[in-house]
């Protein structure tokens, strides 16, 4: 099934109006365009000695620099004078302190995704690539894990699965854990455990002055509140402690149906009946999207419905019956281990939706229920866009539905996250291949 879903750009780590970006803190100054950056020798002689033996500096045109500055969205690429790959939290702190001393902007990054335009505003700055801070250690009681800020989704899922554990994590395999987590973080276990941010116990954070603090309910509690939901610019997370659980079900059932657009209204009516306002079962996640399938029609986008279900096919059958009654053009079913769920959804670490270099922009919004006439209007606009701009024919409109039991079990005022009433995530992704550029009218 995953072959037919390679067009899906599924950023479950997105929250409304916030692009999910890896552990991120941006520091820019108004004189970015005019000031001269430190020279290579300054970085080598002044910053280099402050770093541990496990840290690395990469300069423009080196293989390491080219690899580590590659972006998922080509339009978010900044101009860095140096890439610092820290080996310790102290390396991150030393780099931030250096940047402050020399008035240099910086950006902290961890692995994949990131569609925010602000990512492209760092000129002559420092990229702090925290991917190497990636160790994971499960507590003796098995109820929590401590991990580096560079841990990413697929790594965490596989590590915990091998130990019979799971956590609330995003469903795109290639993104960092804390990028989505600092802004919210929807995932396949949201119905059980809430958002990614709801499982955070404490954070080790490098502040803008280069100091390192531990943030929790009992230490800097105001910052702990803010970083859970609005946390991308308060500091760089170098380590965090996180709740983990016995995995509820090791296998996930996937059913994918393709409909012609004349079934659009009926599909969304069925979705509203199934899960509007957060009523869907805690085991369920739904994707519905508009996309072009040239094997069906070169001009008429189809409607694809996907049920991802953390239980058996037999238990999913009553959920699927109203959708099968609409007589889809095609339907495929498969059961995969939880470690393969992202790939089954077209969002595995090496799937097309995680590969860098695309031209893409993201426009997400949260909803409580589907307005069916609006969904038809969006379909018509999408159809016009892809037909008038063939270079954009890999673009999609995606509608995602998440179970809400775990999310709404958390007191709304206990974190800075402001969207607990939203059970649906909708986003438009104007998308083209690296050889194409997005037209300004898009």
C-alpha positions in Angstrom: 0.0 0.0 0.0 2.8 2.4 0.7 3.7 2.7 -3.0 0.3 4.4 -3.6 0.9 6.7 -0.7 4.3 8.1 -1.6 2.6 11.4 -2.5 1.4 11.9 1.0 3.2 14.6 2.9 2.2 13.7 6.4 3.5 16.0 9.0 1.8 14.7 12.1 4.3 16.7 14.0 2.6 19.9 12.7 0.3 22.0 14.9 -2.0 24.6 13.6 -0.1 27.6 12.2 3.2 26.2 13.4 5.4 24.3 11.0 7.0 21.3 12.7 10.6 21.9 12.7 13.4 20.0 14.4 14.6 21.4 17.8 14.9 25.0 16.8 16.0 28.3 18.1 16.6 31.1 15.7 18.7 34.2 16.6 18.8 36.9 14.0 19.8 40.6 14.0 18.6 43.5 11.8 22.1 43.9 10.4 22.3 40.4 8.9 22.7 41.8 5.4 25.4 44.4 6.2 27.7 43.1 8.9 30.8 41.0 8.2 30.8 37.5 9.7 33.7 36.1 11.7 36.4 34.7 9.4 37.1 31.0 9.1 40.3 31.5 11.2 38.2 33.2 13.9 35.9 30.2 14.1 38.9 27.8 14.2 40.9 29.8 16.7 38.2 31.2 18.9 35.3 28.8 18.8 37.2 25.5 18.1 39.2 25.4 21.4 35.9 25.9 23.3 34.5 22.7 21.9 34.9 19.1 23.0 37.0 16.6 21.0 33.7 15.0 19.7 32.5 18.3 18.1 33.1 19.1 14.4 33.2 22.4 12.4 32.2 22.3 8.7 32.8 25.2 6.4 31.2 26.0 3.0 31.9 23.6 0.1 33.0 20.8 2.4 31.1 17.5 2.1 29.9 17.7 5.7 28.6 21.3 5.3 26.7 20.4 2.1 25.2 17.3 3.7 24.2 18.9 7.0 22.7 22.1 5.5 20.5 20.2 3.0 16.8 21.0 3.6 13.5 19.2 3.1 12.1 22.4 1.6 14.6 24.1 -0.6 13.0 27.4 -0.1 13.9 27.3 3.6 17.7 27.1 3.1 19.8 29.8 4.9 23.3 31.0 4.3 25.6 29.7 7.0 29.3 30.6 7.5 29.8 27.4 9.5 28.1 24.3 10.7 28.8 23.2 14.3 28.1 19.5 15.1 28.2 19.4 18.9 29.2 16.3 20.8 27.9 17.5 24.1 25.5 20.0 25.6 28.4 22.1 26.6 29.4 22.4 22.9 26.0 23.8 22.2 26.4 26.3 25.1 29.8 27.3 23.9 28.6 27.9 20.4 25.7 30.0 21.5 28.0 32.1 23.8 30.4 32.6 20.9 27.5 33.7 18.7 26.3 36.2 21.3 29.8 37.6 21.7 30.3 38.1 17.9 26.7 39.1 17.2 26.2 36.2 14.9 22.8 34.7 14.2 22.3 31.0 14.7 19.8 28.2 14.1 19.6 24.8 15.8 18.5 21.9 13.6 17.8 18.2 14.0 17.2 16.0 11.0 14.1 16.2 8.7 11.2 18.5 7.7 10.8 22.1 8.4 8.7 24.3 6.1 8.6 27.6 8.0 9.8 30.6 5.9 11.7 31.9 8.9 14.2 29.1 8.5 15.6 30.9 5.5 16.4 34.2 7.3 19.7 33.4 8.9 22.5 35.1 6.9 26.2 34.6 7.5 25.3 32.6 10.6 25.9 29.4 12.5 24.0 26.2 12.1 24.0 24.1 15.2 23.3 20.6 14.0 22.3 18.6 17.2 21.7 15.2 15.5 24.7 13.6 17.3 23.1 14.1 20.7 21.1 10.9 20.2 21.5 8.6 23.1 18.4 7.0 24.8 18.3 5.5 28.2 15.2 3.8 29.8 14.7 4.3 33.5 14.9 1.3 35.9 11.1 1.3 36.4 10.4 1.4 32.6 8.1 4.4 32.9 10.3 7.0 31.4 13.3 7.5 29.2 16.1 10.1 29.1 17.3 11.0 25.6 19.4 13.6 23.7 17.8 16.4 21.9 19.0 14.9 18.6 16.8 11.8 18.8 14.4 11.5 15.9 11.0 9.7 15.5 12.0 6.5 13.7 15.0 6.0 16.1 12.7 6.4 19.2 10.0 4.2 17.8 12.3 1.3 17.0 14.3 1.6 20.2 11.2 1.5 22.4 9.4 -1.2 20.3 12.4 -3.5 20.8 11.8 -3.2 24.6 8.0 -3.6 24.4 7.4 0.1 24.9 5.9 3.1 23.1 5.5 6.8 23.5 3.5 9.6 22.1 5.5 10.6 19.1 4.9 12.1 15.7 4.1 9.7 12.8 6.6 11.0 10.3 9.7 8.9 10.7 12.3 11.5 9.7 11.5 14.4 12.0 13.1 15.1 15.4 11.1 14.3 18.5 11.4 17.8 20.1 10.6 19.8 17.0 7.0 18.6 17.0 7.0 18.2 20.8 7.7 21.9 21.5 4.8 23.0 19.4 2.3 20.2 20.2 2.9 16.9 18.3 0.0 14.8 17.0 0.7 11.1 16.6 -0.7 7.6 16.3 -0.9 7.3 20.1 -2.5 10.7 20.8 -5.7 8.9 21.8 -3.8 7.1 24.5 -1.1 9.4 25.7 -1.9 12.9 24.4 0.4 15.1 22.4 4.1 14.7 22.3 4.5 17.7 24.7 2.2 16.0 27.2 4.8 13.3 27.9 7.7 15.7 28.6 8.9 15.4 32.2 11.9 17.8 32.1 14.2 19.5 29.6 17.8 20.5 29.6 17.9 23.9 27.8 20.7 26.1 26.5 19.5 29.7 26.8 20.5 32.6 24.5 23.3 33.7 26.9 24.9 30.3 26.7 23.8 29.0 30.1 22.3 25.5 30.6 19.3 25.0 32.9 17.0 22.2 33.7 13.3 23.0 33.1 10.5 21.1 34.8 7.4 21.5 37.0 9.7 22.2 39.9 12.5 24.2 38.2 11.7 27.3 36.0 8.1 26.2 35.9 7.0 29.2 34.0 9.5 28.3 31.2 8.3 24.7 31.4 4.8 25.8 30.8 5.8 28.0 27.8 8.1 25.5 26.2 5.3 22.9 26.0 3.3 24.4 23.1 5.3 27.5 22.2 8.8 26.4 22.8 10.8 26.7 19.6 12.4 30.1 20.5 13.1 29.9 24.2 16.2 27.7 24.0 17.9 24.7 22.5 16.9 21.4 24.0 19.9 19.2 24.4 18.3 16.5 26.6 14.8 15.6 27.8 13.1 13.1 30.0 9.9 11.6 28.6 7.1 9.3 29.7 6.9 5.9 28.0 4.4 3.1 28.2 3.9 -0.6 27.5 2.9 -0.7 23.8 -0.9 -1.2 23.6 -0.8 -3.2 20.4 2.3 -4.2 18.4 0.5 -4.3 15.0 -1.3 -1.6 13.0 -4.0 -2.3 10.4 -4.1 0.0 7.3 -7.0 0.3 4.9 -6.7 2.7 1.9 -9.6 3.5 -0.4 -9.6 5.6 -3.6 -12.8 7.5 -4.6 -13.7 9.6 -7.6 -14.5 13.2 -6.7 -18.3 12.7 -7.0 -18.1 10.8 -3.7 -16.3 13.7 -1.9 -19.4 14.9 0.0 -20.3 11.4 1.1 -16.8 10.6 2.3 -16.7 13.7 4.5 -20.2 13.1 5.8 -19.0 9.6 6.9 -15.9 11.2 8.4 -18.0 13.7 10.4 -20.2 10.8 11.7 -17.1 8.8 12.6 -14.9 11.3 14.3 -15.9 14.9 14.3 -15.2 16.8 17.5 -12.8 14.1 18.7 -15.2 11.2 19.0 -13.2 8.6 17.0 -11.8 5.6 18.8 -8.5 6.1 20.6 -6.9 3.4 18.3 -7.8 5.3 15.1 -6.1 7.9 12.9 -7.6 9.0 9.5 -6.0 10.6 6.5 -8.0 11.9 3.6 -6.4 13.8 0.7 -6.9 15.2 -2.7 -4.2 14.2 -5.2 -3.7 13.5 -8.8 -3.4 9.9 -9.9 -2.6 9.8 -13.6 -3.5 6.2 -13.9 -7.1 7.2 -13.1 -7.3 10.7 -14.6 -4.7 13.3 -15.6 -7.1 16.2 -14.8 -9.6 15.1 -12.1 -8.0 14.7 -8.7 -9.1 11.7 -6.6 -10.1 11.5 -3.0 -8.0 9.0 -0.9 -9.2 7.8 2.5 -6.8 6.0 4.8 -7.7 4.4 8.2 -4.7 3.6 10.4 -5.9 1.4 13.3 -3.9 0.2 16.3 -5.8 -3.1 16.6 -6.9 -5.9 14.3 -8.6 -5.9 10.9 -11.7 -7.5 12.5 -12.0 -4.7 15.0 -11.7 -2.1 12.2 -14.4 -3.7 10.0 -17.4 -1.8 11.6 -15.5 1.5 11.1 -14.8 0.8 7.5 -18.3 -0.5 6.5 -19.8 3.0 5.8 -16.8 3.8 3.6 -17.0 0.5 1.7 -20.7 1.2 1.2 -19.6 4.2 -1.0 -18.1 1.8 -3.5 -14.5 3.0 -3.8 -12.6 2.6 -7.1 -10.0 0.5 -5.2 -9.2 -0.6 -1.7 -6.1 -2.2 -0.2 -5.6 -3.6 3.3 -2.4 -4.5 5.2 -1.2 -5.1 8.7 2.3 -4.0 9.7 4.3 -3.9 13.0 4.2 -0.5 14.6 7.7 0.1 13.5 6.5 0.0 9.9 3.5 2.2 10.3 5.2 5.4 9.1 6.4 3.7 6.0 2.9 2.2 5.4 1.6 5.7 5.5 4.2 6.9 3.0 6.2 8.8 5.6 9.1 6.4 6.3 12.6 7.8 6.8 13.6 7.0 3.2 10.2 7.6 1.6 9.6 10.5 -0.9 7.9 12.6 1.7 11.0 12.7 3.9 13.6 13.3 1.2 15.2 16.7 1.0 15.3 19.2 -1.8 11.6 19.7 -2.7 10.0 23.1 -3.3 7.1 23.1 -0.8 5.2 25.4 1.4 2.8 24.5 4.2 -0.5 26.0 5.2 -2.0 24.2 8.2 -5.2 24.9 10.2 -7.0 23.1 13.0 -10.7 22.3 12.9 -13.4 20.5 15.0 -15.5 19.3 12.1 -15.5 19.3 8.4 -17.5 21.9 6.5 -18.4 19.9 3.4 -19.2 22.7 1.1 -15.9 24.3 2.0 -14.1 21.0 1.3 -15.7 21.0 -2.2 -14.6 24.5 -2.8 -11.1 23.6 -1.8 -11.2 20.7 -4.1 -12.2 22.9 -7.0 -9.4 25.4 -6.3 -6.9 22.5 -6.0 -8.0 21.1 -9.3 -7.6 24.5 -11.0 -4.1 24.9 -9.5 -2.7 21.6 -10.6 -4.3 21.8 -14.1 -3.0 25.3 -14.8 0.4 24.6 -13.2 1.6 21.1 -14.3 4.8 21.5 -12.3 2.7 21.4 -9.2 0.9 18.2 -9.9 2.5 16.5 -6.9 0.8 19.0 -4.6 -1.8 17.7 -2.1 -4.5 18.8 0.2 -4.5 16.6 3.3 -7.1 16.2 6.1 -6.0 14.4 9.2 -8.2 13.1 12.1 -6.8 12.2 15.5 -8.3 10.5 18.5 -8.7 13.1 21.3 -9.1 11.1 24.5 -5.4 11.4 25.6 -5.2 15.0 24.5 -8.3 16.2 26.2 -7.4 14.4 29.4 -4.9 17.1 30.0 -6.0 20.4 31.7 -5.9 23.0 28.9 -4.2 25.7 31.0 -1.4 23.4 32.1 0.6 24.1 29.0 1.0 26.8 26.4 -0.6 24.7 23.7 -3.8 26.5 22.6 -5.5 24.0 20.3 -6.7 21.1 22.4 -10.2 21.7 21.0 -9.0 20.9 17.5 -9.4 17.3 16.5 -8.7 17.8 12.8 -5.6 19.1 11.0 -5.9 20.3 7.5 -3.1 21.6 5.3 -2.4 22.5 1.7 1.0 21.6 0.4 1.9 23.4 -2.9 4.7 21.0 -3.9 7.0 20.6 -6.8 10.1 18.6 -7.7 13.5 20.2 -7.1 13.8 21.2 -10.7 10.6 23.4 -10.4 10.0 26.5 -8.5 6.8 27.5 -6.8 5.0 30.2 -8.8 4.3 33.4 -6.8 0.6 33.1 -7.5 0.5 29.7 -5.8 
